Structure formats: C-alpha cells, structure tokens
Amino acid sequence: LPFDMVGIVGSWYLSPQRHLLEYPVLSLIFGILVAKILPKLKGVSHLPPKSLRPPRAMRYLIFFIFSLQSRFKFLGYRGKILSMLLPCNFIWFLAMILSFYPNLDANACNTIIQLWLNFLILPIAALAQPDFSDTVLFGEKEFFYFHHILLVIIPLYFLFSKKVTTVKGPLFVSNLHWVLLSGSLFGLVYVTIVTPMSIFSGLNLNYMLHPPPGFPFQGQNYRLWSIASIWSLVALTRCCLVIVETCFALSIGRRIADELL
C-alpha cells in the first residue's frame, strides 16, 4: 500500500450484521428528524438573499480553496478523492453552494451559515489534533492549516457582521432546533451516504468502519457514542456562540451609549 494510504484502510471492526442493523434504523431516525425540524426553521432570516451571500472576494477565496483541496485529493492515492466527503471538506461543499448556487433564497443561505457555525468545532478539533498521515504532497501540510483556519474565520464574519444571529426567537427552542438539525444532518450524511461508500471503497472515511486510535469508546457501539459526542459538541458550540454574540452585542450597545453620553 502507498505510505499515505495505510491509516485510512477500512476493516470489518463492525460485523456486516451490525451494519445491516444500524443502517436502516439510524437513517430512518435522522431522516425523520431532518424532515420534521427543517420546516420549523423557515423564515428565520430578515435579510434578502444577496445580503447573505459571501462578498465577491470571499467567493473567489472559497472557490480557490475548494479547487486546491480537490486537486490535492485527486493527485493522492487511488480513492483519496473520496476524502472530500470528510466533515471539513463537506463544509467547503456547503460554502460553494452558498457562494455560487443560483437563486438561493434567504432561508437556504441562513441555514447553510447556521450549520457552518454549529460545525465550528470540527475545524477547531482538526487544528488542535492535526492528522498528517496522508498529507505528503508539496504544500499540503501548510494548506491544511490555512483552510481549517478559514473554516473558523468565515462563518464568524457572518455572525459578527450581524448577517445571521443565534439569539432570535424563543432562545432555547430555536437553538435546540438548530442543534438537532445539525446533528441529524451530520448523521444522515455519514451513516446513510458515506458508510456504504466506505464499505464499497474499503476506506475508513470519517472512521465509519472502525474508531480512530485513542478513541475512548471502543467496541460495537462506538458509532453510537460518536453520534452522541457530535451532538454534545454541537450543543456546546451553539451555547458558546450565543454567549459570544450576546456579549458582543452588549459591548457594542455600551460603546454607543458611552458615545451618546
């Protein structure tokens, strides 16, 4: 095997019977949650779609990052292009839709940005514990840091420029819906779509075939623990965003009051 492929080769850590049990049950649960929650979040944006699109320079940057990341994956080992389905790369797909999909309405734009905000923990975790096992091409390691930092900065631009908010409507119910939607959509993508692709390709995409080294929850239920962990981290991220936005708004209001006085 190529050196950079060793760490991503899959295995039958979970039996075929376990896959057959989890796949329909989890897919059904996540699908129902997404279908039930998504309509509840319509009409939450007060801005026109154009205002929620990234500025032109940011759109060019998103296109450049997505293209360069795709190039790194295409030039790697056979099947490495499938790693474009990993969570942080999947966010770049959302960014491309936000930037270039024609006639995207305000609700869709807001939903993509809110999901991006909720998934902030993913690039932060990647930066905290970088995995360079398959970054062997020239400049790939440096690019790893660059694009993950941008995954943190860009959604915060939308939050601090007040294009989106985490404190509108009934605070607890609204944010609970966003947390449930984010976790359910994540599960729907990685259980329903990525797991079969992992099985057929033989690649352990997003650790859907066996857990990463050092993962605290081993055994047949490791994916269930992973799902619970993702939901918990998204909830924690959402709480932090609410606190940060509230403090930011209070500081702006205090500054305006001081200037008026």
LINQUIUR-V317603 format. One record per pair of residues at least 6 apart in sequence whose C-alpha atoms are under 7 Angstrom apart, sorted by the first residue. I is the first residue (numbers start at 0). J is the second residue. If there is no record, write none. Layout:
BEGIN
i=I j=J
i=I j=J
END
This chain:
BEGIN
i=1 j=76
i=3 j=132
i=3 j=133
i=3 j=135
i=4 j=76
i=4 j=133
i=6 j=132
i=7 j=202
i=7 j=203
i=8 j=201
i=8 j=202
i=8 j=203
i=9 j=201
i=9 j=202
i=9 j=203
i=9 j=208
i=9 j=209
i=10 j=208
i=10 j=209
i=11 j=208
i=12 j=208
i=12 j=209
i=13 j=208
i=13 j=219
i=22 j=190
i=22 j=191
i=26 j=187
i=26 j=190
i=26 j=191
i=29 j=183
i=29 j=184
i=29 j=186
i=29 j=187
i=30 j=187
i=32 j=183
i=33 j=180
i=33 j=183
i=33 j=184
i=36 j=176
i=36 j=180
i=37 j=180
i=41 j=106
i=42 j=106
i=43 j=106
i=44 j=105
i=44 j=106
i=44 j=109
i=46 j=105
i=47 j=105
i=48 j=103
i=48 j=104
i=48 j=105
i=48 j=108
i=51 j=105
i=51 j=108
i=51 j=109
i=51 j=162
i=52 j=97
i=52 j=98
i=53 j=98
i=58 j=98
i=61 j=94
i=61 j=95
i=62 j=95
i=64 j=146
i=65 j=91
i=72 j=79
i=72 j=80
i=73 j=79
i=73 j=80
i=82 j=204
i=83 j=89
i=85 j=204
i=85 j=205
i=87 j=121
i=87 j=122
i=90 j=115
i=93 j=111
i=97 j=108
i=97 j=111
i=109 j=163
i=112 j=154
i=114 j=181
i=115 j=154
i=116 j=154
i=117 j=181
i=117 j=233
i=117 j=236
i=117 j=237
i=118 j=233
i=119 j=151
i=120 j=232
i=120 j=236
i=122 j=147
i=122 j=150
i=122 j=151
i=126 j=144
i=126 j=147
i=131 j=140
i=134 j=140
i=157 j=163
i=158 j=164
i=165 j=241
i=166 j=241
i=178 j=233
i=178 j=234
i=182 j=229
i=182 j=230
i=194 j=207
i=197 j=203
i=197 j=204
i=203 j=209
i=210 j=217
i=210 j=221
i=216 j=224
END
